[in-house]
Amino acid sequence: MNPERRREIARKGGASVPGEKRSFAKDRDLAASAGRKGGEASRGGGRSRNNRQG
């Protein structure tokens, strides 16, 4: 897919979701909490890469 077509599609991102359904856009604390929770779940919870076991 050419870069212009990709940009066109990217510009539409989220446009189909009505504003009242965009909870993270309205609530910064909720967004931060979700990001923190996702980071911990992905084992990214503040650990450096050098300290990983495995």
MARVO-572409 format. One record per residue: residue number from 0; residue in one letter; y, x negated, z of N, C-alpha, C in turn. Coordinates in steps of 0.02 Angstrom, whole numbers. Each point is the difference from the previous one (the first is absolute). Layout:
N
    n  res     n.v     n.u     n.w    ca.v    ca.u    ca.w     c.v     c.u     c.w
  NUM    A       Y       X       Z       Y       X       Z       Y       X       Z
...
This chain:
54
    n  res     n.v     n.u     n.w    ca.v    ca.u    ca.w     c.v     c.u     c.w
    0    M     -58     -43       0      58      43       0      62     -45       0
    1    N      48      16     -41      59     -43      -5      45       7      62
    2    P      39     -51      15      42       0      60      49      58       4
    3    E      28      20     -56      48      56       1     -34      65      21
    4    R     -60      11     -26     -37      61      18     -18      -1      75
    5    R     -18     -58      26     -16      -6      71      61      15      43
    6    R      58     -25     -21      62      14      38      17      74      -2
    7    E     -11      31     -57      13      72      -7     -43      40      49
    8    I     -63     -18       4     -46      34      46      20     -13      72
    9    A      17     -62      16      18     -19      68      63      37      24
   10    R      46      12     -45      62      36      18     -15      71      22
   11    K     -54      28     -22     -18      69      17     -36       5      67
   12    G     -17     -56      30     -39      -1      61      29      45      54
   13    G     -40      46      25      21      45      54      43      58     -22
   14    A      19       3     -63      44      53     -23     -31      69       6
   15    S     -65       4      -1     -32      66       4      -6      24      72
   16    V      16     -42      48      -4      19      70      68      25      23
   17    P       3      63      24      65      26      22      26     -37      62
   18    G      65      -3       7      32     -37      55     -25      19      69
   19    E     -13      63      11     -24      22      67     -70     -25      16
   20    K     -36     -23     -50     -67     -27      11      -1     -75      10
   21    R      58     -32      -8       4     -73       6      17     -19      72
   22    S     -48       4      44      13     -10      72      25     -71      15
   23    F     -24     -50     -35      20     -68      15      73     -12     -19
   24    A      24      34     -51      69      -8     -21      48      28      53
   25    K     -23      49      39      42      32      50      -7     -33      69
   26    D     -58     -28      14     -14     -24      68     -19     -74      -1
   27    R      49     -42      12     -11     -73      -3     -52     -23      52
   28    D       1      30      60     -48     -19      52     -72      17     -21
   29    L      -8      57     -32     -66      21     -24     -25     -50     -53
   30    A      43     -20     -44     -18     -48     -52     -19     -67      30
   31    A      38     -23      49     -14     -64      33     -67       3      36
   32    S     -12      55      33     -63       9      37     -60      -1     -48
   33    A       7      35     -56     -54       2     -49     -12     -69     -29
   34    G      53     -37     -14      -7     -67     -28     -34     -47      49
   35    R      18       6      64     -31     -42      51     -74      17       6
   36    K     -16      64       1     -69      22       6     -41     -24     -60
   37    G      27       5     -60     -35     -23     -60     -11     -75       1
   38    G      50     -37      24      -6     -73       4     -55     -21      48
   39    E      -4      35      56     -53     -15      49     -69      17     -28
   40    A      -4      55     -34     -64      22     -28     -25     -48     -53
   41    S      47     -33     -35     -20     -46     -53      -9     -71      26
   42    R       0      -7      66      -7     -64      34      60     -45     -12
   43    G      55      29     -17      61     -38     -10      45       2      61
   44    G     -23      29      53      40      14      60      31     -60      33
   45    G      39     -39     -36      38     -55      29     -38     -65       6
   46    R     -60      -3     -22     -40     -61       3      17     -45     -58
   47    S       0     -65      12      11     -45     -56     -67     -11     -37
   48    R       4     -18     -62     -61     -10     -39     -43     -57      26
   49    N      30     -49      32     -37     -57      25     -43      17      61
   50    N      16      54      34     -37      18      60     -57      49     -12
   51    R     -12      17     -62     -53      48     -17     -68     -30      12
   52    Q     -44      42      24     -70     -22       8     -40      33     -54
   53    G     -52     -34     -23     -41      35     -48     -25     -41     -55
